[in-house]
Amino acid sequence: MRVIGEWVEPNSRVLDLGCGRGELMAYLVQAKQVSATGVDLDFERISACVRRGLSAYQGDMTAFMRTFPDRHFDRVICSRTVHELNDPAGVILEALRVGSKVTVGFVNHGFWKNRIGMLFRGRKVRNAVYTTAWHESQPANPLTIADFEDFCRGKSIRVVRRAHLLGDWRTPCAVLPNLLAGYALYDLARG
Amino acid sequence: MTDDVQAPPPTQSEPGHLAADDVGLVAPRDFRHPGPFAFRSGQTIQGFTLRYETYGAMNATRDNAVLICHALSGDHHCAGWHSPADRKPGWWNNLIGPGKAVDTGRFFVVCANVLGGCQGSTGPSSTEPATGRPYGIRFPFVTIPDMVNAQKLLLDHLGVAELHAVMGGSMGGMTALMFAMEYPQLTRRQVIMASTANESAQAIAFNEVGRQAIMQDPAWNNGDYPRDGGPRVGLAIARMMAHITYLSDAGMDRKFGRRKRESAGGEAYTFDAQFEVESYLRHQGESFINRFDANSYLYITRAIDQFDAARAAGSLEQAFAPVQADSLVVGFASDWLFPPDQNRAIALALLRAGKRASYAELATDLGHDSFLLESDELYSLVRGFLERDETYSFDFAI
């Protein structure tokens, strides 16, 4: 949230895909005076956003974005959501159309603890984002930093900046991010 | 709007109007606008009356008013009881009252019967001064903007400086939307439920069948009929058909299924009402003709059909450009008259126009009438929207 807050320009127009109960939007409105809109599928989360004084739309994020003109938003944020999408490439490309910049944040499944956990425990990764057992959760796409870099290269998406954080999700990770970073944030723009 | 999706009659031994969260006994009042009033059509009448009710108290800054807008067959009586003997309270009594989602302890709630209506406001059944007879179809054509302009005069009369919110479902949502467009300085919030920025061909088609049922009834007589007469058969059929559009397949199945009336014996080869749904609709038609004027039905359905928020400006985004209100749009999954997509379209256009707007959708099986639903989810959404601070002060506790 803090890193995203540093990247977001003050007074900009922000779209938060998978906005949940609006914690990030509320933070950005207060810290950066942005005008924020969120999209989520769940009524109770939308209701929580409305209670907070935020604009939030209940519905499919791709269908939502399709109704907006190019570059309507200064920034589209897709944080801790990308692994649950049915069509991640479709969402990110559509986000790059309606947003001048796109911020994507995800748990790095290449992180050594996740690798070892899988190797020795032989169990699905569980952490602050993946809190539930397999049978309680949405189908998820475990992705790694290397996977995401490949994706951006393959789609000619320009990586404006990246932030790789260690397992504490705070300390910047300088070397071997695919092995040593627990969380990754990317700021993207059209190539 | 149907009569039956209401707060249930009070089950406790004390009468409903004495319940702690009820506005209690209320009485309608009449606002008489003395001057001429010009309709969008260019026609003019010399003054009009709006019948209205208010609940709660206006604050010192005169900015805590919530204007409630009713649907096609609704009226000014949206909360409380007219008499202890009443079988039912006002039509939105479940939502409006002390401590309820629209809290009359905080807000000054105003609701008026629309211009063109027949529940005490001036309309086609009112006496035309020149002839001393009911206007009939000599009454000027009424539009949603005309209804809004008339209600604005009422708010001026009451001394309302700013509307905390305007809200309504179905046609009431159109009226609320028009209010925020026509009087942006006045309107701080709008709540639009089960509504549309412009009706689909299907919805217009249903209204046209209703109008034809009325106009093909010989007793309609070109709109010229005595107050206690008129096209009772046509109006009842119009209501029966319209009523189906307010429900849903699943909802009707749950409520009636194929159940037969107790008096209907076995495989009776007769056209008397056998199924419960038949007698229900007949009852709806019968009770409607005793409280609604057929010409008003023609005028108001016409106003609903003509309503097109985008038309004058070219697009919804441009039409919404002047809006200053924060908006909450609520759609209902089983509403096939004004379906979720038409409600979404309002919220999306507001957002594209750079306005603050939210869209939420409830999964119910009550169809179009779902906005009258008793739902804690709906209450907390509406309360959260009405009571949130406009200045940002966020609680970061998760």
HADDOCK unambig.tbl for C-alpha pairs under 7 A between the chains (distance, minus, plus):
assign (segid A and resid 26 and name CA) (segid B and resid 394 and name CA) 6.76 0.50 0.50
assign (segid A and resid 43 and name CA) (segid B and resid 360 and name CA) 6.19 0.50 0.50
assign (segid A and resid 43 and name CA) (segid B and resid 361 and name CA) 6.57 0.50 0.50
assign (segid A and resid 46 and name CA) (segid B and resid 360 and name CA) 6.56 0.50 0.50
assign (segid A and resid 47 and name CA) (segid B and resid 381 and name CA) 5.31 0.50 0.50
assign (segid A and resid 50 and name CA) (segid B and resid 384 and name CA) 6.44 0.50 0.50
assign (segid A and resid 50 and name CA) (segid B and resid 385 and name CA) 5.82 0.50 0.50
assign (segid A and resid 51 and name CA) (segid B and resid 384 and name CA) 4.35 0.50 0.50
assign (segid A and resid 51 and name CA) (segid B and resid 385 and name CA) 5.74 0.50 0.50
assign (segid A and resid 51 and name CA) (segid B and resid 388 and name CA) 5.86 0.50 0.50
assign (segid A and resid 52 and name CA) (segid B and resid 388 and name CA) 6.73 0.50 0.50
assign (segid A and resid 52 and name CA) (segid B and resid 394 and name CA) 6.82 0.50 0.50
assign (segid A and resid 53 and name CA) (segid B and resid 388 and name CA) 6.01 0.50 0.50
assign (segid A and resid 53 and name CA) (segid B and resid 389 and name CA) 6.88 0.50 0.50
assign (segid A and resid 53 and name CA) (segid B and resid 390 and name CA) 6.93 0.50 0.50
assign (segid A and resid 55 and name CA) (segid B and resid 356 and name CA) 5.70 0.50 0.50
assign (segid A and resid 55 and name CA) (segid B and resid 357 and name CA) 5.23 0.50 0.50
assign (segid A and resid 55 and name CA) (segid B and resid 358 and name CA) 4.88 0.50 0.50
assign (segid A and resid 56 and name CA) (segid B and resid 358 and name CA) 4.69 0.50 0.50
assign (segid A and resid 56 and name CA) (segid B and resid 359 and name CA) 6.42 0.50 0.50
assign (segid A and resid 57 and name CA) (segid B and resid 358 and name CA) 5.23 0.50 0.50
assign (segid A and resid 57 and name CA) (segid B and resid 359 and name CA) 4.61 0.50 0.50
assign (segid A and resid 57 and name CA) (segid B and resid 360 and name CA) 6.41 0.50 0.50
assign (segid A and resid 58 and name CA) (segid B and resid 359 and name CA) 5.69 0.50 0.50
assign (segid A and resid 58 and name CA) (segid B and resid 360 and name CA) 5.18 0.50 0.50
assign (segid A and resid 58 and name CA) (segid B and resid 361 and name CA) 6.67 0.50 0.50
assign (segid A and resid 68 and name CA) (segid B and resid 352 and name CA) 6.61 0.50 0.50
